[in-house]
Amino acid sequence: MSIRTVVTSVLACTLLSVTSGALASETTAGSQQSYESCSMITSEYVTVLQLLSRGFDGESLSEALPDISPQAGQRVRTLTRLVEEQGLVDTYSQINSEYARCARTVYQRRGKPQASSREGHFHFCAGENKVRYEVLMSAVVGADRREVLPQLASQHQAVANAVFDLYLQEGPLTVFDSLASELKACLNRQR
């Protein structure tokens, strides 16, 4: 079973239509988007999801976050509502799917940036996150790791094994939390 087939199957089973058009419109807003903007929006979203999973509620987050704009406060409320309606796992999945879609749209418009450029850094992080997300979705649908690993580049094999192991030991929420932390670490690394 190919990773693409697995991800397509999972995405068909999850709610892909965003209940509040805010998430989809921000991550697929045409020519205004860049790899950096896709990444920063996603980083904001997964941070909110991590805080919600640790017991914070949307109201307290909106009040406690420093210098939060009205638009950012609305995004926190939207994410909180999505978590209440869909659960954390499905919301994480939706955010990761939208991130991949946003980066793909940028790629279709602008192509691959120079690796040493600022956009190249964000492009790299988007690609790494996409691989991890697809591996997690493969684990979620019960794909055999021995069939998934050969489809990946050699540099992703160890990470894929770690994703499968963590999924089997702790479940999808823990893996999504780990993917969120890894994404933010990647975004914050110096080129």
Phi, psi and omega in degrees: 000129182279154178300318181300318178297316180299310182297318178300318179296315181296316183294328177292331181276337180267165178283106181265339177282122183286128186291335175243108187310355183299315183294311182295319183292325180288328184264357178224036188278040171066220191292345179287339187278152175224171175300323180295313182293321176302316183292317183291321176297314180296319178300318177298315182297312183290332175296316178298317179297320177298317180293320177297321181291342179264011172104355176287154174248163184302320181297310181294326177295315180299324181281326188273334182291131184289140174050038181284131180282161176302323179294318179294321176299321178295321178296321177298315179296320179297314179296320178299317179296318178298318178297318179296323183278321189248340186092161183296316184299311181294326178291316175303315181299316180298316180297316179296322177296316179296324178298313179298319180294318179299312180297322178296320178297317177297316179300317180296327180277319190244345183080192182274127180283165175298136184302326184276357181274166176301313178296327177299321178298313181290326175298316178301312181297320178298318179294317178297318180296319181299316179299313181298318179297315180296322177296316178300315180297326175297316179296319182301319182273004175084021178297149178283122182304327180293339176270331183282313186304318181296342180279350185260152173297153185302326181291348180259355185297314181296318179296318180298318176299317180296320179296313178300313181299313181296320178300314182293327182276321191238341181096174188293325183297318178296320180292318178299319177299317178296317177300320179297315180294320178296319178299312181296322177296317178299314182297329182272350178291148175283145177286000000 
